[in-house]
Amino acid sequence: MLLTIANFSMKSLFQIQSDSEIPASTQLLNQISFAIASRQFLPGHQLPSTRQLAMQTGLHRNTISKVYRQLEELGLVEAQAGSGIYVRTLGQEARERLAHFNQYPQACELVQKSLDKLLSQGCSLSQARELFLAEIEWRLRCSLVVYVTAPLQDLGVGELMRQELERALNIPVQLVPLEQLGQVLEQGSGTVVTNRYFAEQTEVITAAHAARVIPVDINQFAQELQLVKTMPKDSCLGVVSLSSGILRVVEVICHSIRGEEILVLTAQLEDDAKLRSVIRSAHTIICERAILDRLKAAIHQMREDLVRVPQVLCSESYINTESMDLLKRQLGF
């Protein structure tokens, strides 16, 4: 009974078409290779004997032996003396290649499932390989050119993201105003990074171009919010930023948390009059890492005129850490 089921399974799995222009041995080689690659035959699985396969396919045992030798040369099977032919388990060389992915324990399983799904939908192994390679090649091509975009009215936030990305990725990153993005992309593909608030507008522009958009989330600024909540009443908080939009949001948030209990003064670094006012009045100044050195230099220049030197709290990043890590992976870093 078990032999009958096994024979039926092999018969349905291996079909040799005698009227085909493809040699019978090549047909069998391709079919067994596919069965192994699609994991119908798992590592360690014993293949049918030459006698069994000859009975089911009508091929001569010498032909089947030749096919098994070819599979062995390809590294797909191994012959065990006195036992039979078995699908090879993952070899040492392959295990060493995969050692680099130990920090991603589900990576291999994910690749296998993705490949299985493609095969189940009628995709051949060659087609699947081309699909994967084409996607990887396109992403690598895009990774060579990275743009940051933001609206002209708040280009400062784009400059803030650009500087953070250049530090994190160690590659040149170009800032492009959102209104000019379409013209720039006409010259070539690339990856466009933007604040999630601008993602929808960015995707509309990039839809007609060979570019991909990666939106990033902003930091939660827990340390800065805690400072706002705990500052003594009647304190003065200064905030200096490259972005006018960030300053507007800060004013709204601080007012919602403390109302009129503290005074909040804001300035962009380029606005010298407002910057001097912030330095002169604030007990504490929050700024971005991108402008920390220039702010300290401005405070130093005014030091002799100050009743007290403000403390400076530097916000280490504008882009959320998880977003930055995901961005690095998507760009292949």
N, C-alpha and C positions, 0 to 999 in steps of 0.2 A: 504494500500500500504506500509506504513512504517513498519507495523507489519510483512508483508511478507518479506521485506528486512532484518529486524532484525532476523526473523526466519531462513532465508537463511544463514545469517552470523553465527549464533550459530550452525547451522547444519554443516556448513563447518569447524567450529572451533573445535567442540567436536564430535568425532567419537568413538562410543563404539563398540568394536569388540566382539560379543557374543561368538565366538569360541576360544577366547584367554584364556590362562591359568591364566592371570592376572585378579583378580576380577574386576567387572565392576566399583565398587565404587573407587577402586585404580586407574583405568584408568582415571576416571573423575577427581579425586583429582590431579593426575599428570598433566592432560591437563590444568586445571584451574590454577594450580601453575605456569606452564610454561607460560601461557598467561599473568599472572601478572608479572613474572620475566622478560619476553621479552618485557614488556611494551606495549603489545597489549591492556591490560587493565591498564590504568594509575591510579595513586592514586585518590580516589574520584569517580571512575567509579562504577556505580550501576550494580551488577550482575543480571542475569535473575532470576525471581522468581522460586520457586521450581516447580510450575505448568508449567511455560513456558519450563523449562529445562526438565521436565518429558515428555512433548509432543514431544520435539525434539530428546531426547536420548532414549526414551522408558523405562527409569528407573522409579522405584517407587519413589514417592515424599519423602517417609521416607528415602530412600537411599540417595537422594540428600540433604535432611536436615542433615543427618549424615556427608556427605562430607563437607557441609558448616560449621558444628560445628568443624570438624577437621581443616579446613582452619582458623577458628577463633582462635583455640588453637595454631596454628602455628604463629599467629600474622599477617596473610596476609590480613584478612578481618575483618570487624566489623559489627555487626547487629545493626541497628537503629530501635527502636520500632516504629511500624506503618509505616515504610518507606521501609525497605528492607535491602539487604546485599551490602556493599560497600567495595571496595579495600581501605585498610588503607593508610592514609597519613603517612609521616615520623614522627615517634614518638619522644617524648622528649628525651628518652635515646639515640636514634640514632643521633638526632640533637646535643646532647652533645658530642658524639664521633666525629662528623664531625666538631665541633667547632675548633679543632686543625688545620683544613685545611683552615681556613678563609683566610690565606695569599696566598692560591692557589685556587682562586675562580672558575677556570675552571677544577679543578681536578675531581670532581664528574661527570661532564658532559663528560669528556674525558673517564673515566672508563665506564660510561654507553654506550657511543658510541662504545667503543672497544668491550664490551660484546655483544651489539646488532649485531655488525658485525660478531662476532664468531657464534652467534646463527643463523644468516641468512645464514651462510655457512654450516649449518647442525651440528654444534657442540652442544652437550647437555650442560646443566648447570653444571653437575658433571664434564664433560670433561673440560669445561672452567675453573672451579675452580682448577682442577688439573694442568692445564697449567699455570695459574697465580701463584699458590703456588710453583710449580716446578721452575719457573723462579725466584721468590723471594728468594726461598731457595738457589738456585745456586748462586745468586748475594750476598746473605749474607755470604755464604761459601767462596766465592772469597774475600769478604771484610775482612775476618779474616786475610788474608795474602796479604800484599801490597808490590810489588816490584817496584823499579825504575831502569830503564836500560838506558845505554848510551854506546857508543863504548869505548873500552879500550884507544884509542888514546886521548879521551877527557872525561875521567871518572870524571873530576872535575865538569862538568856541571850536571852529575848525582848526585854527592854529594850535590851540591847546591839545586837541586830539593828535594833530600831526606830530608835535614834539614828543608826546608820550609814545606814539607808535614807532618813531625813529629810535627812541631809546630802547624800547622793548624788542624790536625786530632787527635793529642794527642794519637797516637798509634805507635808502632815500625814499621819502614819502612826499608826494606832491599835493599841495592844497589847491583845490579848484572850487571857485564859487558855484553854487548849485545852478545859477542862471547860465553858466558857461559850460556846464558838464557835457551836454550833448555835443557841442563843437569839439571839445577835447577828445571825446570817445570816437569821433569820426576818424581820428588819426590812428587809432589802434585800440586793442582790447586791454583790459586790466581789471583789477579788483577795486571796488569802490567801498570805502568804509565811511559810515556816517552815524550820527546819533539816531537812536530809534525814533525820535520825534520827527526826523526828516526822512525816514525810510520810505514812506509811501510816495512822496514826491520824487525821491531819487529813483525808485523802481519804475515809475512812469517814464522817466527820461531814459533810463538804461534799457528799457524793453526793446528798443529798436537797434541796440548795439550789442556787440559781442563782449559783454562785461557782466560781472556778477556783483551783487550788492551784499555786504555783510553789515547788518546793523549792530551797534554795540549799546549796552546798557551803561548808565552812569553809576558812579559810586553812591553808596548810601550815606556817606559822610556822618557816620555815627559819632565820631570824636567831636566834630564841629557842632553837631546838634546838642551834644551833652554840654558843651561850653556855653551855648546860648541859654540852655535851661538853667544853668547854675551860676551865671554871672550875677554879681550883686546888683541890687536895684540902683538905678541912676548911673550905671556904668555906660561907657561908650565903646561900642564894638565897631571896628573898621574892617571892611572887606575890599580887597583889591583883586581884580581879575582881568584877564584878556578879553573876556566876553561880557558884553552889555546885557545879553539875555540872562546869564548866570546872576548878575547883580540884581536884576529885576526880580528873579525868583527868590534870591536870598532875602531881599527886603520883605517880600510877602510872607515867607516862612517865619522870619524872625518876629514880624508883627503878630502873626497868628499864635506864636508860642508865648511871647512876653508882652504884647500890646505896647503900651507907652512906658513900660518899666525900664527899658534900656533904650539908648539912642544908637541907631545904626547908621553909619556913614559909609558910602561906597564910592569907589573910583576905579576907572580904568587906568592902567599904568601910563598911558600916553597923555592923560589929562593932568597936566602938571599942577594946576591950581587946586583941583579936587584932591589930588594925591597928597599935596602938602597939608591940606585941611585935615585929611584922615590921620596923617602922621602926627600932627600937632595935637589932635583931640582924643584919639582912641587910646584906651587902656590896653587892648589887645587887637591885633590885626591878623585876619585870616587871609592867606594868599595861596596861589598855586605854586607848585614846584618850579614850573616853567619861568616864573618871574621872581622867585625868591631872592636870587643874587642882586637883581636890579632894585628890588624893594629895600633890601638891606643897605645897598649903596646910597639910596635916596635918604634913608633914615640917618645914615652916618653923616651925610652932607648937612643935615638940619640939626645935628646933635647939640650944637652950642645954643640954639634957639629954643630947645625943648625944655619944658618944666619937668617932664618925665619921659623916658624912652619907652615906647610901647613894646610889649611882648609880641613876638611873631609866631603864629601857628601855621605851619605849612601843611596844606592838603597834598598828600603824596601822589594821589592819582585822581583823574576825572573819570577814566574808564573803569568800570567794574572789573575786579580781578578775574571772575569766572568768564566774563566776556572776552577779556584779553587772552586768557588761556585757550578758549575756544577759537578765537581768531588765529592764534598761532598754529593750532592744529589744522585749521582749514587752509592756511597758507603754506603748510608743509614745514613749519619750523619746529 
